[in-house]
Amino acid sequence: MMPGISLVFLLLLYLLQGSNSSFVKLNDNGYEDVIIAIDPGVPEDENIIEQLKEIVTTASTYLFEATQKRFFFKNVSVLIPESWEDSLQYKRPTYESYTHADVRVAPPTISGRDEPYTRQFTECEEKAEYIHFTPDFVLGKKLNEYGPPGRLLVHEWAHLRWGVFDEYNEDQPFYSAKSKKIEATRCSTGISGLNRVYTCQGGSCVFRTCRTNSTTKLYEKDCQFFPDEVQTEKASIMFMQSIDSVVEFCNEKNHNQEAPSLQNIKCGYRSTWEVISNSEDFKNSTPMETSPPPPVFSLLRPRERILCLVLDKSGSMSLSDRLNRMNQAAKYFLLQTVENGSWVGMVHFDSTASIKSELIQIKGNTERNTLLESLPSVASGGTSICKGIQAAFQAIEKKNSQLDGSEIVLLTDGEDNTAGSCVETVKQSGVIIHLIALGPDADAAVTEMTQAGDLDIRWYAICKLVSDQKLRVIFKRKENKIILFCSHSFLNIIKQLESKGSTLNSDSWMNDTVIIDSTVGKDTFFQVTWSKQPPKISLWNPNGTAVTNFIVDTASKMAYLTIPGTAQVGIWTYHLQAKANSETLTMTVTSRAASSSVPPITVNAKMNKNSNSFPNPMIVYAEVLQGYIPIIGASVTAIIESNKGNTKVLELLDNGAGADAFKNDGVYSRYFTAYSDNGRYSLKVRAHGGTNSARRSLQRPANRAAFIPGWVVNGEIKQNPPRPETDDAQTVLESFSRTATGDAFVMSDVPSGPLPDLFPPSQITDLHATLDGDNINLTWTAPGDDFDVGTVREYIIRISGNITDLRDNFDDALQVNTSDLVPKEANSEETFVFKPGKISEENAAHIFIAIRSVDKSNLTSKSSNFAQVALPVSQEDPSAGSGSSSGVNTMTVGPKIWYLTNIHTSIKIGL
């Protein structure tokens, strides 16, 4: 269990930078509080701002028509980098920040790769993280390759807001249809075009017809689908919104359920419009009778940070060591968190308030130490939160005539039943308030303030330590109340390398190591806290040299050390020895990026939900990145702790199985079902990259926009410039370590005693089949007895020559004997081999295969993805040379008889 005294520092990391949650809300059919942020690494170009306005305006109209007059963009904020030249039309941001942006305009992840994409790793119908556009895309330099950017924004918005997926699949661009024809993966099938290979030889390049692969009986690897430029088909936006006629999402009537599209695979073969129609946005709206107004834009640019600490020194702060813990948090903030260049002041309050330090600009240690000397040392008197806030307003107004966008960090035990009296003043001020409430009675202040009226503070956080140990965070925003618990995220500036705590008896040790890699090391900060007596502290750098210059602050029960310059890369070792019984010790290590030109490795942790009820599972996600590049091969573990201190440790995996949506995308995931109590559960994630294990993955991002290879114009192919070659090389990383405290969640309806087995095995999502001589080889990742934990009892494998029949009538399909197949533990690789007997080779046909898993309680999983194999045949595509663009070129295959055998059985299959 993480001791409460260290949670305050984690809270400061979170509050003062903010989570990465979107602020978008739907109000009268219009999306409000949409944030588009331009990355500081983008060179200044005012055309980007004007083009963004044009893109959103065009997208709003297209979105309105595509959603049957339901949705449009109402107001949008464009966040401009501080490095860009200021302008009178730029306002100061309030709650808007880069981490909250719904659309990020940033340089390409890899030079030359300008594909727009949506960072999406959650389940179908769940919101994604953000949309990524490059400057060249925004400036209209990629029109040929990706089509009009306004239309593409709607495509990506559907990913982001409604959790739908693409209706193409670059890994499976063609499939064998029920009609025995080879079709391009698309929706709807009414989209026409040609299948061709572009080939060059001896300086001459031509288009030729696609040949079939002798193994897969699908088109060869380099075959591409070139759509007709002139179409009449209206669907679908999630396939190719760049076609002029496409103005709709595929619906239940025209959805192509046969195609191996990501939409089918991830959303259970439902159309995109069916998923959208089930969203909260759709349920809470009705079609408009009039056209919507154009979007309203706000141009925002960060300025000097203006902040005031408001510290409670009332009598109740003397209880449970609250004053000391508040001072620890304030010292950590002043020493390590607040950036140079910020303006910071300080107010103390009890029943009255006084300004202890006017706002001063932080330039270095001199100003920080001046503020440290102003911290309160004695707690006495009554409590008036409102007077403390009013004094902070006065301090801020002396420096800045406008309060809007300024910040107050309010630390209090919340024992003030008059706190609601200043809600209206705060509401009108536009000030960002971060309220850290220490103490078990803070709910009274929360209730008083939140029930006093419609609190319209743009970014309002109320936190408390329950029983002075447990941390809770509540957000309340306008008409949308969202309750979160311990929702922390890693900062863009400060990276947490270590956060560890332990309760020890006298003379016992807490020993560990911290890895400082080359992407961090600047302003590295070691901090030790204790609850009773100062411990013995030993720290050694990677050379084995002892580091002894800790500053010990016995009054605040903390010791700290800043490594000057850039800390040495390597393994740092620390030993802490307790000097009292029942002593609680913590070690926190943070650092900043070593270079502004090299992004540091980061970890972000989250849960799929903020609250849940038994027997529904939770999903843990941990995203490990360097900039926007995924880090794969890391060892990532999640520590989940209940409100009563019961702890479970999960290994998170990036294997594309179970809870993990995509393999090797830098997102490590796992189901969590080991509930022990009702109430709050906290999440902490540790990521470690050992030497030669973790790697940067340069593969293209999932859920990227479809690249248009060219168009068929009057029967001839008009080719676009080829997409840059994909270099999936993986760069080996040095060792690193990171920790992150992520979203916590609340569980209800958890029964007492042993949990009943109500969790089925997870769905198999990576079933793969190959034909190897006379054998059919199947491989997949083993699910578990409870989703992806444990071992299933058995597998049920069925086959059919018709994918629709196998999907809709699984129990009626032919079953393969698996009596000799002994399931392995979850997340192991499973293999199974069929041995075909007599095969007729008159024509080819694809055989579709699916698996279900059964656990010891006879609970059955969903059907797996569908794998397919084709029988050998020496016949090329009879229609490949037709040259017709009235429809997709096809290959016709005829019937045959296939005898499948394994050791115990022979099944005759009439296809």
URVEN-V565386 format. One record per residue. RES is the residue in one letter. D_FIRST is the distance of its C-alpha to the first C-alpha in whole Angstrom. Layout:
res	d_first
RES	D_FIRST
RES	D_FIRST
This chain:
res	d_first
M	0
M	4
P	6
G	9
I	12
S	11
L	11
V	14
F	16
L	14
L	16
L	19
L	19
Y	19
L	22
L	24
Q	25
G	24
S	23
N	25
S	26
S	30
F	32
V	35
K	36
L	39
N	42
D	45
N	45
G	44
Y	41
E	40
D	38
V	38
I	37
I	39
A	38
I	40
D	38
P	38
G	40
V	43
P	46
E	47
D	50
E	51
N	52
I	48
I	48
E	51
Q	50
L	47
K	49
E	51
I	49
V	47
T	50
T	52
A	48
S	48
T	52
Y	51
L	48
F	50
E	52
A	50
T	48
Q	51
K	51
R	48
F	46
F	46
F	45
K	45
N	44
V	42
S	41
V	41
L	39
I	41
P	40
E	40
S	42
W	45
E	48
D	47
S	50
L	51
Q	50
Y	46
K	44
R	40
P	37
T	35
Y	32
E	34
S	32
Y	32
T	29
H	30
A	33
D	35
V	37
R	37
V	40
A	39
P	41
P	41
T	38
I	41
S	44
G	47
R	44
D	45
E	44
P	42
Y	39
T	36
R	32
Q	32
F	29
T	28
E	30
C	34
E	34
E	31
K	31
A	31
E	30
Y	33
I	36
H	38
F	41
T	43
P	45
D	48
F	48
V	47
L	51
G	52
K	53
K	52
L	54
N	55
E	52
Y	50
G	52
P	52
P	49
G	49
R	49
L	47
L	44
V	45
H	44
E	41
W	40
A	40
H	37
L	35
R	36
W	36
G	35
V	38
F	39
D	42
E	45
Y	46
N	44
E	45
D	44
Q	46
P	49
F	52
Y	52
S	54
A	55
K	56
S	60
K	60
K	60
I	57
E	56
A	54
T	50
R	50
C	51
S	53
T	56
G	58
I	57
S	60
G	61
L	61
N	60
R	61
V	60
Y	61
T	62
C	64
Q	66
G	69
G	68
S	69
C	66
V	66
F	65
R	65
T	64
C	61
R	61
T	59
N	57
S	59
T	55
T	53
K	57
L	55
Y	56
E	56
K	53
D	55
C	56
Q	55
F	56
F	58
P	58
D	61
E	62
V	63
Q	62
T	62
E	59
K	56
A	53
S	50
I	48
M	46
F	48
M	50
Q	51
S	53
I	56
D	58
S	58
V	55
V	54
E	51
F	48
C	49
N	49
E	50
K	53
N	53
H	50
N	50
Q	48
E	50
A	48
P	45
S	44
L	40
Q	41
N	42
I	39
K	36
C	38
G	40
Y	43
R	43
S	45
T	43
W	45
E	44
V	40
I	41
S	43
N	40
S	38
E	37
D	39
F	42
K	41
N	41
S	44
T	48
P	51
M	52
E	56
T	57
S	55
P	52
P	53
P	52
P	48
V	48
F	46
S	44
L	44
L	41
R	41
P	38
R	40
E	38
R	35
I	35
L	32
C	32
L	29
V	30
L	28
D	27
K	29
S	30
G	29
S	26
M	24
S	25
L	22
S	19
D	19
R	20
L	23
N	21
R	18
M	21
N	23
Q	20
A	19
A	23
K	24
Y	21
F	23
L	27
L	26
Q	25
T	25
V	28
E	31
N	34
G	37
S	35
W	36
V	34
G	34
M	33
V	33
H	32
F	33
D	33
S	36
T	38
A	37
S	38
I	38
K	36
S	37
E	39
L	38
I	38
Q	38
I	35
K	37
G	36
N	34
T	37
E	36
R	32
N	33
T	35
L	32
L	30
E	33
S	33
L	29
P	30
S	29
V	30
A	29
S	32
G	34
G	33
T	32
S	34
I	32
C	35
K	37
G	34
I	34
Q	38
A	38
A	36
F	38
Q	41
A	39
I	39
E	43
K	44
K	43
N	43
S	46
Q	43
L	40
D	39
G	36
S	35
E	32
I	30
V	27
L	26
L	24
T	24
D	23
G	25
E	27
D	30
N	32
T	35
A	32
G	34
S	38
C	37
V	36
E	39
T	39
V	36
K	37
Q	41
S	39
G	37
V	35
I	31
I	29
H	25
L	24
I	21
A	20
L	18
G	19
P	19
D	22
A	22
D	23
A	27
A	27
V	26
T	29
E	31
M	31
T	31
Q	33
A	36
G	37
D	37
L	34
D	36
I	33
R	33
W	29
Y	28
A	24
I	22
C	19
K	17
L	14
V	14
S	14
D	14
Q	10
K	10
L	12
R	15
V	18
I	22
F	25
K	28
R	31
K	34
E	35
N	32
K	29
I	26
I	23
L	20
F	16
C	14
S	17
H	17
S	19
F	20
L	23
N	27
I	27
I	24
K	22
Q	18
L	18
E	15
S	12
K	9
G	8
S	8
T	9
L	13
N	16
S	19
D	20
S	17
W	17
M	14
N	17
D	17
T	19
V	20
I	23
I	25
D	27
S	31
T	30
V	28
G	28
K	30
D	28
T	25
F	23
F	21
Q	18
V	17
T	15
W	15
S	15
K	18
Q	20
P	21
P	20
K	22
I	22
S	23
L	24
W	26
N	28
P	29
N	32
G	31
T	32
A	29
V	28
T	29
N	29
F	26
I	27
V	25
D	25
T	24
A	25
S	22
K	20
M	20
A	21
Y	22
L	25
T	27
I	29
P	32
G	34
T	32
A	29
Q	31
V	30
G	28
I	25
W	24
T	22
Y	20
H	19
L	18
Q	19
A	17
K	20
A	19
N	17
S	14
E	14
T	11
L	12
T	11
M	14
T	15
V	18
T	20
S	24
R	27
A	29
A	32
S	35
S	35
S	37
V	35
P	32
P	28
I	26
T	24
V	21
N	20
A	18
K	19
M	19
N	22
K	22
N	20
S	21
N	22
S	23
F	23
P	25
N	25
P	23
M	20
I	21
V	18
Y	20
A	20
E	23
V	24
L	27
Q	29
G	31
Y	32
I	33
P	30
I	28
I	29
G	28
A	24
S	21
V	19
T	15
A	13
I	9
I	9
E	7
S	9
N	10
K	9
G	6
N	8
T	7
K	11
V	12
L	15
E	18
L	20
L	24
D	26
N	29
G	31
A	30
G	28
A	26
D	27
A	30
F	32
K	32
N	31
D	31
G	27
V	25
Y	23
S	22
R	21
Y	21
F	18
T	19
A	17
Y	16
S	15
D	15
N	17
G	16
R	13
Y	11
S	10
L	11
K	10
V	13
R	15
A	18
H	20
G	24
G	26
T	29
N	32
S	29
A	28
R	31
R	33
S	34
L	37
Q	38
R	39
P	37
A	36
N	38
R	40
A	44
A	47
F	49
I	53
P	55
G	58
W	60
V	63
V	66
N	69
G	69
E	68
I	64
K	63
Q	61
N	58
P	57
P	55
R	51
P	50
E	49
T	45
D	44
D	41
A	40
Q	37
T	36
V	34
L	31
E	30
S	27
F	24
S	20
R	18
T	15
A	15
T	13
G	15
D	16
A	14
F	16
V	17
M	18
S	21
D	23
V	21
P	23
S	22
G	22
P	22
L	23
P	26
D	27
L	28
F	27
P	30
P	30
S	30
Q	33
I	34
T	35
D	36
L	39
H	42
A	46
T	48
L	52
D	52
G	56
D	56
N	53
I	50
N	47
L	43
T	40
W	37
T	33
A	32
P	30
G	28
D	28
D	25
F	26
D	25
V	23
G	25
T	29
V	32
R	35
E	38
Y	39
I	42
I	44
R	47
I	49
S	52
G	54
N	53
I	50
T	50
D	51
L	48
R	46
D	48
N	49
F	46
D	47
D	51
A	51
L	52
Q	49
V	49
N	48
T	45
S	45
D	45
L	42
V	38
P	35
K	33
E	29
A	28
N	28
S	31
E	34
E	37
T	40
F	43
V	47
F	50
K	54
P	56
G	60
K	63
I	62
S	65
E	65
E	67
N	65
A	61
A	58
H	54
I	52
F	49
I	46
A	43
I	41
R	39
S	36
V	36
D	33
K	33
S	33
N	36
L	34
T	36
S	34
K	36
S	39
S	38
N	40
F	44
A	45
Q	48
V	51
A	55
L	58
P	60
V	63
S	65
Q	66
E	65
D	64
P	68
S	67
A	66
G	69
S	70
G	69
S	68
S	66
S	66
G	63
V	61
N	62
T	62
M	62
T	64
V	63
G	65
P	64
K	64
I	63
W	60
Y	59
L	56
T	55
N	52
I	53
H	53
T	55
S	57
I	57
K	60
I	58
G	61
L	60
